[in-house]
């Protein structure tokens, strides 16, 4: 088999799908190649929280661009997405001070009563809160399949269960033969070290493993937006780079060294079926052991009970996610002429991936053609 395309994309996660979408909108002939039969990686193992307003720097640029693309794709591909915003519960005065420090640019501050009226947290637990107004929420498991189906309807060809063994300028060597393409986009996230090991090593890319749960919880009322906590504030760049973040981080780590050891981001989203996604913990390494400690699940469930003031929820599913992690938030490189390697190298791929891909391909091919713009 030898086929020629304008663009060949390796990887069918959100960044790969974003690259295919950007290319087909420019009137190019596109193929997506993936070793699995369907997306099973980080793109489906997340909260479905598109946390636009909590990003900073380059990440905010990609997130803003992604927001428009998510809204367009939800309309055209027909999957569930809501302009939910994101709620933040402040349980300590230093967390509220950090929110006040970051006020403006789509962040609305609340008093405790307003936050408790919007989020089903335990009465009396909040000292205040906020809402990030630009954020979105989707169900990643249904969204990714809808996007892939929509891209196929636009003419993108998918070669699934097809492993790529070698990448060179103009040429992919796959388990089903050679694919030739003028431009090759490698969007395989943490598996970049399997195809381009020198690039992965020079960029300092390792894997980050995390534990997550989906539970049936007796909330007082629906959670109509993703919910962040103080543990989230010390992770996202908008907040984590401010002076007040150091105070919040020091207190949290001193009060709960057990959660700090798990590198917790305590946050929640509720799916349309009413189940609650709970997460998450983090550990980094070149390889991530497949064995999940029950202590991590117990800690996440315990914090859920304490925050919402509910009986222990019933676990419906639990899973391990893995994504690329590096000193920089993004990888954008051209290791060989015509070979583009792109990845979100932190845990914000769903939020920024579509924008990252659009930005990268726009730099190469220019604006979408009128014919290729749905």
N, C-alpha and C positions, 0 to 999 in steps of 0.2 A: 504494500500500500504506500503510495506517495501522493500526498495532496498538497496543494498550495493555497494559502490564505493570506489576507493582508495582515491579520493579527491572530496570533495563537496565545491563549491564556491558559496557564497551568494553575489549576486550583479553582474550585467552585464555591469557595466561601464568599463572604460579603465583599471582600476586596476584589476577588476574581470576577464575581458577577458585576461589580461596579465597573471594572475595566471593560468587560464585554459590552455593558450598556453604553459606556462612553464611546466605544469603537463603533458599534452598530448605529448609533445616532449620527455618526460622521460618514455614514454610507459605506463602511468597510465590511469586507467579508471576514467573519469571525468564527473561530472554533474555541471551545472550552474543553480542556482535557483534565480528567481527574481519575485517580486510582480507585476511588470508591464508587459505589452505585448511586449515592446521593450524599449531600453535605451532612457530615456527622461531627464536625469539629467545633471550634469555638463559636462559629456563627449560630449554631443551634443550642449551645450550652451556656446561655447567658440570661440575663434578666429581661431582655427585650426593652431595656431602658435606654433611650437615645438622649444622653445627658449633655445636651448642647451647651447650656449656659455655665456649666461648671468647668469648662475647659479654658485654657489660656494659650497665648502664643500661637504657634503653628497649628496646634490641635483645635483651637477655636476657629481658625480659618477653615479647616477641613470640616469641622462640625457644622458650621453655618451653611457651607455648600451642601453637605449631606442632608441637612434638614429639607431643603427645597427638593432634592432628589427623592427622599423618602416620601414626601407628600405626593409628588408626581407619580411615583411607582405604586403607591397604595391606591391611587385613583385608577391608574391604567391597568394594573395587575389584579386589583380587586381583593386585597387582603386587609385585615383589621389593623387599624392604626388610629390612635387618638392624640389630639393636641392637649395632653393632660397637664403639662407643666410637671414640676417635681416639688414635693413638699419636703421640708427639712425640720426636724424636731430638735430644738435646743434643750438639753436637760441640765445644763449648768450655765452659770453666768459667763464663763469664759467662752463657751460656744456661741452664746448670744452676742458677745462682744466681737467675735470673729465674723459673724454674719453682718453685724453693723459695719465692720471694717470693710467688708466686700460689697456693701450696698450699692445700688445703681445697676445699669445695664441689665435690665430684666430680672432683678431680684427684688421681691416685695417682702418687707419685714412684717411680722405679726406679733401680737401679744399672745400670751399662753392660751387665753380663752378662744381666740380665733383659730389658733393651730389645733386645739382640741375639738373644735367644731368641724374642722376639715379632715382630720385624720383620727381614726379610731384608737388612739393611744389611751393608756390608763389615765384616768383623771388625776390631775395633780403632778404628773411626771414632768410636764413641760414648764420651762420658764419663758418660752417664746418660740419663735420659729420663722420660717420664710418659705417663699415659693419662687422657684426658677420658672419663669413664664414661657420660655421658648421650647422647653423639652417635650419630647414625644414618647409614646409607648406603643410597642407592637408585641405580637407573639412570634418569637424568632422561628419556631418550628413550622409555622404555617407561612410566614412571610417569605422565607428563603425559597420554598418550593414554588410559591406563586411567582416570585421574581424570575426564577429559572424558566418556568413555563411561559411567562410573558416574553422573555428574551428569545426563546425558541420560536414563538409566533412572529417575532421580528426578523427571523432568519438566522439567528445564532445557532451554530451546530454544536451539539454536546457529544463528546466521546467519553462516556463514563466507563468505569472498570478498565481503565487504560493507564498504565503506569508509565511515567516519564523516567527514563534512565540516564539521559544526557541532554544537555542544553548547549547549543552553540549558535553563533550568528546565523540566522536564517533557517535553523534546523532543530527539530525536536526528534530525539530517538525514543520511541515508545514501544511498549510491549506488543503493539499491533502494527508496528512499522514506522516509517518516517513521515513526519509532517513538516512541510516547509512553510515559512511565514516571513514576511518582510520585517515584522516586529513581533517579538515574543515577550509576553508579560509573565513573570514568575511571581505568583501570589499564593504561596503555600505556607505563609505564616511561620511557625516555629520549625517546620520541616525544610526551611531554607538551607540548613546545614546538610541535608541529604542531597541536594542538587548543586549548591554553590557553597561548599564548606569554607573556602578561604574568605569569601565575603562575610559569611556568618561569624567567623572568628574575628575578623577585623572590626566588625560592628559590635562585638561583644554580646551577641545574641545567645541567650539560654532559654530554657522553658520555665514557665510559671504554672504550677498546678494549683487547683483550687477545689474546694468542696462546696456543693450546693444542694439544696433540698427543695422539693415542692410538697406543700403540706395542706391539709384540710384544717382550717382554723376558724374558730367561732368568734369572729370579729364583731364589734358592736354595730358596725355599719360597713358598707363596702369601702375599700381603699381605692379612691378614684384617681390616684396619681402615685407614681413611685415615691417611696419614702426613704430619705437619707437620715443618718444620725451623725453624732460627733466623730465617730470612727470614719465616716465618709469624708468629712471636712478636711481631715489631715491627709487625704489621698489625692483629691482632685486639685488640679493646678490653680484654679481660680482662688481657692482658699489656702492651700498648703504652702504657697509661696509668700503669704502675708506674715508679718511679725507675730500676730496673735496665734497663729497655728502652732508655734513652738510651745506656748503655754498650754493649749488644749492637749497636744500630744504628750507632754510631760505628765500632766495629771492623769490622763487615761492610762498611760503605761504604769504609773505608780499605783493607781487604784486597781487595775485589772491586768497584772502581768501575764495571767493565763491567756487572755484574749490577745494581748500584744504578741505573745509567743506564736500564736496562730496567725498573726498578721491579718486580723479581721477587718473586713468592711461590712458593718452591720447595716443592711439595707433590704428593702422589700418591694416587690411588685405583685399585683393581683391580676390574674388572667381572667378572660371573659367567663370561664366556667366557675369562677369563685375561688379557685385554689390560689395559694400564696407561695411565691418563690422567695426563699430565704437564703441569705448568703452573707458573705462567703469568706473562706480562708485562703491563704496564699503561702506557697513554698517554691523556691527557685532552685534550679539545677540544670545541668546539661541533659539529664534524664530524670523523669518523674516516676517514682515508684507507683505501681497501680493500687497499692493497699491503702485504704482510707481508714483512718483512726476514728473509732466511734466517739472518742473524746471531743473531736471537732464538731460532730453532729450534736452531741449533748450540749456543747457550749452555745451553738447557734439556736437550738431549741429553747434553752434556758433564757437567753436574752430575748427571744420572741415572747415568751410568757411574761417576763418582767416588763417589757415595753408596752404590751397591749393589755396586760392584766386579764389573761384568758387561761383556760385549762390547757394542759399540754396538748399541742396539736398532733394529729395523726399524720405520720410521714407517708406520702403517696409515692414519691420517687426520690432517689438520691443519685448524684452523679459527680464525676470528676471532670473538670474542665482543664484544658491546657492551652496556653497561648504564648506567643513570643514575648520575651522581655529583654530590654537592652538599656544602656545609659541614656540613649536618646529615645524620644517617643515614636519616631518613625524611621523607617528605612526606605530610601529612594536612591537607587544606584543603577548604573549601566555598566556591569562588569565586562561585557563584550558589546561591540557595536550592534545595535538593534535588539539587545536583550535588556529589558527593564525589570529590575527586582524591586517590588514594593510591598511594604508590610507596616501595620501598626504594631509597634514593639512595646506596647503596654496594653492594659486591659480596656481600651476604649475603641476597639475595632468596629463594633456595631455603630457607634456614634460617629466615627470619623471615616470609615472605610470607603463609603461611596464618594465622599468628597476628595479623599486622597487619590482614588483612581481617576476621577474626573479631572482633577488638577494636573495629574501626571500626564494623562493622554492629551489634554488640551495643549500642554506645552509642546507636545510632539506633532499633533495633527491640526491644531487650531480649533476654531469654534465648530459646533455641529452644523452639518449641512441642513438647509430647510427641508429637503426630502427625508433626511434621516432623523428629524426631530419629531417624535410622536406628539 
